[in-house]
Amino acid sequence: MSREPKLLEPLSTVVGGVLRLLIGLPVLFAVLGLFDSEVHLNWTGGQACVTVSSTTTGFDDVPWQQLRPGAAVGWHPEYCAESPSGYQQFLTALAARPAHLLVLGGLYLLHRTLRTAEREGVHTERAAAGLRLLGWWLLAGSLLAEFVRANARAALLGTLTEDQPFTVGAWLNLWDAPYLLFLTGLGLLTFARIVRAGAVMREDLEGTV
Protein backbone atom coordinates (compact mmCIF):
# COMPACT_ATOMS: atom_id res chain seq x y z
CA MET A 1 0.00 0.00 0.00
CA SER A 2 1.15 3.54 -0.71
CA ARG A 3 1.84 5.84 2.18
CA GLU A 4 -0.32 8.97 2.39
CA PRO A 5 1.08 11.00 5.31
CA LYS A 6 0.81 14.40 3.58
CA LEU A 7 -2.97 14.14 3.27
CA LEU A 8 -3.34 13.93 7.03
CA GLU A 9 -1.14 16.88 8.01
CA PRO A 10 -1.20 18.98 10.13
CA LEU A 11 -3.95 17.06 11.94
CA SER A 12 -1.82 13.98 12.56
CA THR A 13 1.04 15.95 14.11
CA VAL A 14 -1.24 18.11 16.26
CA VAL A 15 -3.27 15.16 17.58
CA GLY A 16 -0.12 13.18 18.37
CA GLY A 17 1.43 16.15 20.20
CA VAL A 18 -1.67 16.90 22.26
CA LEU A 19 -2.09 13.23 23.18
CA ARG A 20 1.53 12.96 24.36
CA LEU A 21 1.09 16.18 26.36
CA LEU A 22 -2.07 14.97 28.10
CA ILE A 23 -0.44 11.64 28.98
CA GLY A 24 2.91 13.14 29.94
CA LEU A 25 1.66 15.88 32.27
CA PRO A 26 0.28 13.52 34.96
CA VAL A 27 3.48 11.51 34.83
CA LEU A 28 5.54 14.70 35.16
CA PHE A 29 3.50 15.92 38.13
CA ALA A 30 3.77 12.50 39.76
CA VAL A 31 7.57 12.55 39.45
CA LEU A 32 7.82 16.15 40.70
CA GLY A 33 5.52 15.26 43.59
CA LEU A 34 8.12 12.80 44.83
CA PHE A 35 10.48 15.70 45.48
CA ASP A 36 8.01 18.46 46.36
CA SER A 37 4.81 17.67 48.27
CA GLU A 38 3.23 20.95 47.11
CA VAL A 39 3.35 19.89 43.45
CA HIS A 40 0.30 17.80 42.59
CA LEU A 41 -2.64 17.51 40.25
CA ASN A 42 -6.10 18.29 41.57
CA TRP A 43 -7.89 14.97 41.03
CA THR A 44 -10.94 16.02 43.06
CA GLY A 45 -12.31 18.21 40.28
CA GLY A 46 -11.92 21.54 42.13
CA GLN A 47 -14.32 23.34 44.45
CA ALA A 48 -17.52 21.48 45.34
CA CYS A 49 -20.02 23.79 43.62
CA VAL A 50 -23.16 23.33 41.53
CA THR A 51 -24.72 26.04 39.36
CA VAL A 52 -28.42 25.47 38.71
CA SER A 53 -29.11 27.04 35.33
CA SER A 54 -32.75 25.94 35.35
CA THR A 55 -33.43 28.26 38.32
CA THR A 56 -33.10 31.99 37.67
CA THR A 57 -33.44 34.70 40.27
CA GLY A 58 -34.18 38.16 38.96
CA PHE A 59 -34.44 41.66 40.38
CA ASP A 60 -35.32 45.07 38.99
CA ASP A 61 -33.28 47.42 41.16
CA VAL A 62 -29.55 47.15 40.36
CA PRO A 63 -27.59 49.98 41.99
CA TRP A 64 -24.31 49.37 40.14
CA GLN A 65 -25.85 49.35 36.66
CA GLN A 66 -28.23 51.62 34.84
CA LEU A 67 -30.91 49.47 33.23
CA ARG A 68 -33.05 50.63 30.36
CA PRO A 69 -36.81 50.77 30.94
CA GLY A 70 -38.36 47.32 30.81
CA ALA A 71 -35.05 45.51 31.42
CA ALA A 72 -34.24 43.23 34.34
CA VAL A 73 -31.19 41.36 35.59
CA GLY A 74 -31.19 37.68 36.54
CA TRP A 75 -28.61 35.21 37.72
CA HIS A 76 -28.32 31.47 38.28
CA PRO A 77 -27.74 30.42 41.89
CA GLU A 78 -24.50 28.58 42.69
CA TYR A 79 -24.37 26.22 45.65
CA CYS A 80 -20.94 25.57 47.18
CA ALA A 81 -19.64 23.61 50.16
CA GLU A 82 -17.46 25.70 52.48
CA SER A 83 -15.59 22.62 53.72
CA PRO A 84 -16.31 19.77 51.27
CA SER A 85 -16.60 16.31 52.77
CA GLY A 86 -14.94 13.31 51.19
CA TYR A 87 -18.23 12.31 49.58
CA GLN A 88 -18.73 15.80 48.12
CA GLN A 89 -15.19 15.80 46.75
CA PHE A 90 -15.84 12.39 45.19
CA LEU A 91 -19.02 13.67 43.51
CA THR A 92 -17.16 16.73 42.23
CA ALA A 93 -14.45 14.54 40.71
CA LEU A 94 -17.07 12.16 39.30
CA ALA A 95 -18.76 15.08 37.54
CA ALA A 96 -15.51 16.17 35.87
CA ARG A 97 -13.62 12.95 35.08
CA PRO A 98 -15.94 11.34 32.43
CA ALA A 99 -15.50 14.29 30.08
CA HIS A 100 -11.72 14.11 30.49
CA LEU A 101 -11.72 10.39 29.76
CA LEU A 102 -13.95 10.96 26.74
CA VAL A 103 -11.52 13.49 25.28
CA LEU A 104 -8.44 11.40 26.06
CA GLY A 105 -9.96 8.22 24.61
CA GLY A 106 -11.18 10.09 21.53
CA LEU A 107 -7.72 11.55 20.91
CA TYR A 108 -6.14 8.10 21.25
CA LEU A 109 -8.58 6.51 18.79
CA LEU A 110 -8.14 9.39 16.35
CA HIS A 111 -4.35 9.17 16.63
CA ARG A 112 -4.43 5.41 16.02
CA THR A 113 -6.72 5.84 13.01
CA LEU A 114 -4.46 8.52 11.52
CA ARG A 115 -1.36 6.37 12.00
CA THR A 116 -3.11 3.44 10.30
CA ALA A 117 -4.13 5.67 7.39
CA GLU A 118 -0.56 6.93 7.06
CA ARG A 119 0.85 3.39 6.88
CA GLU A 120 -1.80 1.69 4.73
CA GLY A 121 -3.62 4.48 2.96
CA VAL A 122 -6.76 6.51 3.56
CA HIS A 123 -9.18 4.37 1.54
CA THR A 124 -8.76 1.09 3.41
CA GLU A 125 -10.96 -1.17 5.49
CA ARG A 126 -8.87 -0.54 8.62
CA ALA A 127 -9.15 3.24 8.23
CA ALA A 128 -12.91 2.88 7.89
CA ALA A 129 -13.02 0.64 10.97
CA GLY A 130 -11.04 3.22 12.95
CA LEU A 131 -13.43 6.00 11.98
CA ARG A 132 -16.40 3.81 12.86
CA LEU A 133 -14.97 3.01 16.30
CA LEU A 134 -14.23 6.70 16.94
CA GLY A 135 -17.76 7.60 15.87
CA TRP A 136 -19.33 5.13 18.28
CA TRP A 137 -16.97 6.30 21.05
CA LEU A 138 -18.15 9.90 20.68
CA LEU A 139 -21.77 8.94 20.10
CA ALA A 140 -22.20 6.63 23.08
CA GLY A 141 -19.44 8.13 25.23
CA SER A 142 -20.83 11.66 25.12
CA LEU A 143 -24.25 10.46 26.29
CA LEU A 144 -22.75 8.29 29.03
CA ALA A 145 -20.38 11.03 30.22
CA GLU A 146 -23.20 13.55 30.43
CA PHE A 147 -25.43 11.01 32.22
CA VAL A 148 -22.74 10.45 34.87
CA ARG A 149 -21.98 14.17 35.16
CA ALA A 150 -25.62 15.15 35.61
CA ASN A 151 -26.22 12.46 38.22
CA ALA A 152 -23.08 13.41 40.15
CA ARG A 153 -24.05 17.09 40.14
CA ALA A 154 -27.62 16.28 41.19
CA ALA A 155 -26.32 14.12 44.05
CA LEU A 156 -23.92 16.91 45.07
CA LEU A 157 -26.76 19.45 44.97
CA GLY A 158 -28.77 17.18 47.25
CA THR A 159 -26.01 17.45 49.87
CA LEU A 160 -26.00 21.26 49.66
CA THR A 161 -29.69 22.16 49.79
CA GLU A 162 -32.80 20.71 51.36
CA ASP A 163 -35.31 21.89 48.76
CA GLN A 164 -33.67 20.07 45.81
CA PRO A 165 -33.15 16.41 46.78
CA PHE A 166 -31.49 13.86 44.51
CA THR A 167 -34.35 12.83 42.21
CA VAL A 168 -34.90 12.08 38.54
CA GLY A 169 -36.21 15.59 38.05
CA ALA A 170 -33.10 17.04 39.69
CA TRP A 171 -30.67 15.35 37.32
CA LEU A 172 -32.87 16.16 34.32
CA ASN A 173 -32.61 19.84 35.26
CA LEU A 174 -28.81 19.49 35.30
CA TRP A 175 -28.63 17.52 32.05
CA ASP A 176 -26.95 19.31 29.13
CA ALA A 177 -27.46 17.37 25.91
CA PRO A 178 -24.09 16.97 24.08
CA TYR A 179 -25.49 17.95 20.69
CA LEU A 180 -22.14 18.75 19.03
CA LEU A 181 -20.39 15.54 20.10
CA PHE A 182 -23.47 13.50 19.20
CA LEU A 183 -23.61 15.00 15.69
CA THR A 184 -19.83 14.60 15.32
CA GLY A 185 -20.18 10.90 16.17
CA LEU A 186 -22.94 10.52 13.58
CA GLY A 187 -20.79 12.34 11.03
CA LEU A 188 -17.84 10.01 11.67
CA LEU A 189 -20.06 6.95 11.21
CA THR A 190 -21.18 8.40 7.88
CA PHE A 191 -17.61 9.12 6.79
CA ALA A 192 -16.66 5.59 7.82
CA ARG A 193 -19.22 4.25 5.35
CA ILE A 194 -17.85 6.56 2.65
CA VAL A 195 -14.26 5.47 3.32
CA ARG A 196 -15.31 1.81 3.30
CA ALA A 197 -17.06 2.30 -0.05
CA GLY A 198 -13.88 3.92 -1.37
CA ALA A 199 -11.83 0.98 -0.09
CA VAL A 200 -14.09 -1.47 -1.94
CA MET A 201 -13.78 0.57 -5.14
CA ARG A 202 -10.02 0.71 -4.71
CA GLU A 203 -9.78 -3.05 -4.34
CA ASP A 204 -11.94 -3.53 -7.44
CA LEU A 205 -9.75 -1.17 -9.47
CA GLU A 206 -6.57 -2.89 -8.30
CA GLY A 207 -8.09 -6.23 -9.24
CA THR A 208 -8.83 -5.09 -12.78
CA VAL A 209 -5.39 -3.62 -13.44
PyMOL commands that set and color helices and strands:
alter all, ss='L'
color gray80, all
select helices_A, chain A and resi 6-8+11-33+86-120+125-160+168-173+179-208
alter helices_A, ss='H'
color red, helices_A
select strands_A, chain A and resi 49-51+57-59+73-75+78-80
alter strands_A, ss='S'
color yellow, strands_A
deselect
rebuild
show_as cartoon
